[in-house]
Amino acid sequence: MRIVALSDQHGQLPRVPSCDLLIVAGDVCPDGMGGFDARTSPVEQWRWFERRVRPWAAAVTAGRRILTWGNHDWCGEVEEFWSTPDPAEPGALEIVVDREVQVPRPGRAPLRVWATPWSNRFMDWAFMKEPRDLVEVYAKIPAGIDILVSHQPPYGFGDRFPDRHDHVGSEALRDAIDRVRPRLVICGHIHGGRGRYEYDGIPIYNVSILDDDYRPAFAPTVIELD
């Protein structure tokens, strides 16, 4: 199965190669465009999402398209925009928040994907919780998940800024990975942490496409999952 994954677009909608599964791991929206401030006008950000992101995703040649929110995606916190119904319409972009999506595979068991948008709280952004509260959120992730998608990275993997030595990822998420043992973890949030890592045999990909100065710097990540 060919997976294309990206995150931290902040309004950038790059060309995406064809794939079986497209995964967007949060921060797809800009903070403001055309005069709106997403923090105070999340409905305007949603209108931008509907006008720009859905057609962009629909143009990707993909068997399935899954997106979770990030801390800049204020529109996702508005209740009616939180997530799409399960199951979604065939071919639609699926917005997934703390639930499982199953991707059919001919002759094989479905691929089980869990997506979660949260980050450790800092300042005043969207989809943030205190680390102690995230323990309960991640406890809902069931064993047997194939792909775990999280906006923030786990502690120690893809979670450092280039000019700093401290890790800022989630210990609660790393503990959940220990428990669930997915085949693959996809995250973003920390632009400078982009790259492939491995934790106890589990590949972890930070798939941010912007650098720390919010400039487009990287192509979407292509992952071949056996």
N, C-alpha and C positions, 0 to 999 in steps of 0.2 A: 504494500500500500504506500502510495506517494502522498506525503503530507507537506503542505506549505504553511508555515506559521510566521506570524509577524505581530508586533505590538508597538505601542508608543509611537503612533503615527502622528498624533496631534494635528490632524487635518490633512496630512499627506496621504495620498491614495495611489501608491505605486502600481506599476504593472506587475501582475502575479502570474507565474507560469501555471500551466494546467496541472491538475492534481486530482487525487481521489477525495482529499479532505482538506479544506481551508480552515485554519484556526486563527482567530484574532484574539490576542490575550490582553486587551484593554488599552485605554487611552487612544481610542480611534478619533475622538473629536478634538477640534481646536477649542481653546478657552474663550475665544471671541472671534467673530468674523462678520463683516458687514455692520459693525457698530454695536453688536450685542455682547454682553458679559454673561458667560455661561453660568457663573455662580449665582447671579441674581435673575437670570432669564433662561432657566433650563429648557423651557418650551421652545425658545428660539434655537437653542442648540439641537433639540430634537428635530425641528424642521430642517435644519442643515443636514442632520443625519439621514432623514428620509429623502431629501433631495439629492444628496451626494453619495452617501455610503451604500445605500441599498442598490442603486444602479451600478456602482463600482463592483460590489460583490457579485451581482447578477451577471456581470460581464466576464467574470472568471470562469474558465472551464473547469468545473469541480463537481464531483459527485455529491458533496455535502459541504455546507458552509456554516461554521459555528463561531459565535462571538460572545465574549464576556466583557463586562465593563471594567474601567480602571478609575483611578482617583481624579482624573480630569473629566470624566464623563458624567457631568452633573445631571444630564437629562435622564440617565438610567435610574436615578433615585426617585424620580417621579413615579408614583405607583402604577399608573396605567402604561408606562413605558418599561417597567422593570424587566419583563422577560416575555418571550413569545409562548403561545400555548404549546403544550406537549400532547400529541405530536404536532409539529409545524406542517404547514403546507409543503408539498413536494417542491424542491428547488428553491425554497425561501431561505433567506438568511435567518438563522436561529439564534436568538439572544438567550443565553443560558446563565442562570444565577443559582448556584448552590443546588444543582440537580444533575442527574445523569442523562446522557443522550446515548442511544445505541445506534451505531452505524452498521447497517447490514453488509455482509461480505459473502459472495456466492460460495456455497459449499463449506462455509466455516461459521463458527459462532460470531455473533455481532461484536464489533469493536465497542467497548464501553468507555465513554468519555465523561469525565466530571469537570465542570468549570466553576470557578469561584472568583469574584472580583475584588476581594478585600485586601487592604494593606494595613500594616501597623500604623497607629495614629501618629501623625505629626502635622503641626499647623492645622489648617481648617480646609480639608479637601473632601471630596466625595468618597464613598465606600471605604471608610476607615473605622477601625475598632481598636480598642485597647488589646494588647497581646493576650491578656487573660481571657477576654471575651472571644477571641478567635479560637481558643482551645475547643469551645463548644461548637463553633461553626465547623471546624475541620473534623470534629468527632463524627459528623454525619456522613463523611465520605466512606462509602462501603468498600470492603475488601474485594479484590478481584477487578478493580478498575484497570483498564489498559493504559489510558492517557489521563493524566491529571493536569489540568490547565488552571493556572493561578496568575493573577496580575502580578502580585509580588513574588519574589524568589524566596526559597527557603534559606535559612541562616547558613552562611558559609559557601554559597554557590551562586555566582552571578550577582552578588549583592554588595559589591564594593565600588566606590568611586575611584577613578584612576589616581587622584591626588590624595587619597585617604587610605588608611590601613584597617579601619574598623569595619566590621560586617554590620549591615543594617537589615538583613533579611529576617524571616520569621522562624523562630525556634518551634512554635506550635505547628507550622507547616512541615518543618523537617521531621518532627515527631509523627505527624500524620503519614508522611512518606515511609517512615520506618514501619508503621503499622500496616499500611495498605499495600506497599511494595508494588507500585504501578510499573508498567514496562517503560514508561516515558513520562517526563515532566516538562511542561512548556510554561515559561513565565516571561516577565519583562520588568517594567517599572524603573529599574536602575539602568539607565542608558549605557553607562560606562562598564556595566557588567556583562555586556553582550558576549555570547560565545557558548561553547559546549563544555559541560562539566560532567563529572560522574560521581555519584554517591553510592557507595556499597553496591556497585554494579548497575545502578539505575542512571541512565543518561538524563541530564538536565540541560535544557536549552533556554538561555535568555535570548529572546528573539527581537529585541528592540531594533528599530531601523534608523533612529536618530541618534546623534552623538550628544554629549553633555551640553552643547550649545544649541540644541534643538535644530541642528542642520541634518538633512537627509544624508546618511553616510553608509548605509548597509542595505543590501538586497534582502528580500524575504528569505527565510531559512527553509531549505528543502531537506526533508527527512524521509528516508526510505525505511519503513517499518515492515519487517518480515511477517 
